[in-house]
Amino acid sequence: MIRRTRETYAFIEAHPEPSTPEEALAHVIAVYKDEDDGRLMVQATHNIYGDGVSTGLTMGDLRALAARLT
């Protein structure tokens, strides 16, 4: 059984469970609204293009994609 607190219910009220890819993207942006644009959110590769080099989508990339949907 899942034990929910008042904080959990407040979070659910503020951020309903997404049911479409667009809602999921908006959900990620809302939950991580204070994150820096440079934070890597979805990592595709690591150390393929050089030591310590990662590719993927940053928070800024996700914000730019969301802006195109609106």
Backbone as CSV, one residue per row, in Angstrom:
resi,resn,N_x,N_y,N_z,CA_x,CA_y,CA_z,C_x,C_y,C_z
1,MET,0.837,-1.173,0.000,0.000,0.000,0.000,0.892,1.251,0.000
2,ILE,0.520,2.235,-0.787,1.243,3.502,-0.852,0.750,4.401,0.274
3,ARG,1.691,4.936,1.045,1.337,5.873,2.114,1.528,7.286,1.586
4,ARG,0.470,8.049,1.566,0.524,9.412,1.055,0.410,10.411,2.202
5,THR,1.209,11.457,2.088,1.186,12.523,3.084,0.440,13.720,2.508
6,ARG,0.225,14.710,3.351,-0.391,15.953,2.867,0.439,16.565,1.745
7,GLU,1.759,16.471,1.892,2.649,17.015,0.860,2.465,16.278,-0.464
8,THR,2.281,14.972,-0.377,2.052,14.183,-1.591,0.765,14.608,-2.276
9,TYR,-0.288,14.749,-1.502,-1.559,15.171,-2.088,-1.469,16.580,-2.663
10,ALA,-0.725,17.459,-2.015,-0.541,18.823,-2.532,0.224,18.781,-3.853
11,PHE,1.232,17.911,-3.926,2.000,17.786,-5.168,1.104,17.272,-6.291
12,ILE,0.316,16.240,-5.996,-0.572,15.667,-7.010,-1.578,16.712,-7.488
13,GLU,-2.081,17.517,-6.556,-3.028,18.572,-6.927,-2.374,19.599,-7.855
14,ALA,-1.132,19.950,-7.558,-0.420,20.945,-8.363,0.099,20.371,-9.679
15,HIS,0.385,19.071,-9.675,0.973,18.415,-10.857,0.238,17.107,-11.141
16,PRO,-0.928,17.160,-11.784,-1.663,15.922,-12.070,-0.831,14.971,-12.944
17,GLU,-1.132,13.691,-12.820,-0.402,12.692,-13.612,-0.630,12.932,-15.099
18,PRO,0.459,13.049,-15.875,0.309,13.293,-17.315,-0.225,12.063,-18.042
19,SER,-0.969,12.314,-19.123,-1.523,11.188,-19.889,-1.161,11.242,-21.364
20,THR,-0.464,12.291,-21.782,0.004,12.403,-23.169,1.479,12.801,-23.148
21,PRO,2.182,12.614,-24.249,3.578,13.057,-24.293,3.725,14.562,-24.039
22,GLU,2.790,15.336,-24.543,2.842,16.786,-24.332,2.662,17.132,-22.855
23,GLU,1.728,16.454,-22.206,1.524,16.671,-20.775,2.739,16.193,-19.977
24,ALA,3.352,15.111,-20.407,4.546,14.599,-19.720,5.684,15.611,-19.807
25,LEU,5.862,16.218,-20.975,6.899,17.239,-21.138,6.611,18.443,-20.251
26,ALA,5.366,18.894,-20.238,4.985,20.021,-19.381,5.187,19.659,-17.907
27,HIS,4.922,18.415,-17.558,5.090,17.936,-16.187,6.558,18.008,-15.767
28,VAL,7.450,17.523,-16.615,8.888,17.566,-16.320,9.337,19.012,-16.140
29,ILE,8.910,19.879,-17.020,9.300,21.285,-16.938,8.779,21.920,-15.654
30,ALA,7.563,21.596,-15.270,6.992,22.154,-14.045,7.722,21.641,-12.801
31,VAL,7.999,20.357,-12.767,8.639,19.766,-11.597,10.083,20.260,-11.451
32,TYR,10.758,20.454,-12.570,12.159,20.883,-12.555,12.318,22.351,-12.958
33,LYS,11.327,23.167,-12.660,11.300,24.555,-13.123,12.510,25.374,-12.696
34,ASP,13.144,25.029,-11.595,14.282,25.799,-11.102,15.628,25.296,-11.608
35,GLU,15.614,24.254,-12.422,16.870,23.698,-12.930,17.484,24.597,-14.001
36,ASP,18.792,24.589,-14.044,19.555,25.336,-15.032,19.330,24.745,-16.426
37,ASP,19.317,25.595,-17.435,19.125,25.133,-18.814,20.171,24.111,-19.248
38,GLY,21.340,24.146,-18.663,22.411,23.245,-19.072,22.351,21.864,-18.458
39,ARG,21.442,21.631,-17.522,21.377,20.312,-16.875,20.927,19.250,-17.867
40,LEU,21.698,18.184,-17.968,21.360,17.069,-18.845,20.239,16.268,-18.209
41,MET,19.111,16.184,-18.891,17.927,15.511,-18.348,17.757,14.111,-18.934
42,VAL,18.091,13.940,-20.197,17.993,12.633,-20.858,19.347,12.367,-21.501
43,GLN,20.044,11.374,-20.991,21.370,11.067,-21.522,21.258,10.004,-22.599
44,ALA,21.835,10.296,-23.762,21.826,9.336,-24.867,23.131,8.552,-24.933
45,THR,24.256,9.245,-24.798,25.554,8.580,-24.847,26.479,9.178,-23.799
46,HIS,27.533,8.433,-23.483,28.563,8.922,-22.569,29.886,8.284,-22.958
47,ASN,30.907,9.112,-23.110,32.270,8.691,-23.460,32.400,8.138,-24.879
48,ILE,31.418,8.348,-25.737,31.506,7.899,-27.126,32.333,8.892,-27.943
49,TYR,32.090,10.177,-27.745,32.741,11.230,-28.528,33.984,11.782,-27.847
50,GLY,34.299,11.290,-26.683,35.474,11.719,-25.941,35.258,11.464,-24.463
51,ASP,36.353,11.476,-23.720,36.263,11.229,-22.280,35.372,12.270,-21.612
52,GLY,34.349,11.799,-20.923,33.458,12.680,-20.187,32.415,13.395,-21.024
53,VAL,32.379,13.169,-22.333,31.416,13.840,-23.205,30.108,13.042,-23.212
54,SER,29.024,13.735,-22.871,27.695,13.127,-22.899,26.826,13.852,-23.910
55,THR,25.941,13.121,-24.554,24.964,13.733,-25.453,23.570,13.415,-24.943
56,GLY,22.609,14.220,-25.340,21.226,14.001,-24.935,20.469,15.310,-24.938
57,LEU,19.461,15.393,-24.090,18.613,16.573,-24.016,18.820,17.285,-22.687
58,THR,19.064,18.582,-22.779,19.213,19.397,-21.579,17.863,19.985,-21.196
59,MET,17.811,20.582,-20.030,16.587,21.252,-19.595,16.232,22.366,-20.571
60,GLY,17.232,23.064,-21.067,16.983,24.110,-22.062,16.382,23.545,-23.343
61,ASP,16.858,22.375,-23.761,16.288,21.712,-24.938,14.816,21.384,-24.711
62,LEU,14.499,20.861,-23.531,13.111,20.506,-23.228,12.228,21.750,-23.200
63,ARG,12.743,22.836,-22.637,11.969,24.096,-22.625,11.736,24.601,-24.040
64,ALA,12.753,24.499,-24.903,12.606,24.952,-26.289,11.585,24.096,-27.040
65,LEU,11.609,22.790,-26.811,10.639,21.906,-27.447,9.222,22.226,-26.974
66,ALA,9.073,22.469,-25.679,7.744,22.800,-25.130,7.240,24.103,-25.703
67,ALA,8.124,25.075,-25.895,7.722,26.371,-26.443,7.198,26.215,-27.879
68,ARG,7.729,25.277,-28.611,7.270,25.035,-29.984,5.871,24.413,-30.017
69,LEU,5.497,23.746,-28.942,4.186,23.100,-28.881,3.068,24.050,-28.509
70,THR,3.428,25.209,-27.983,2.380,26.151,-27.545,2.125,27.221,-28.573
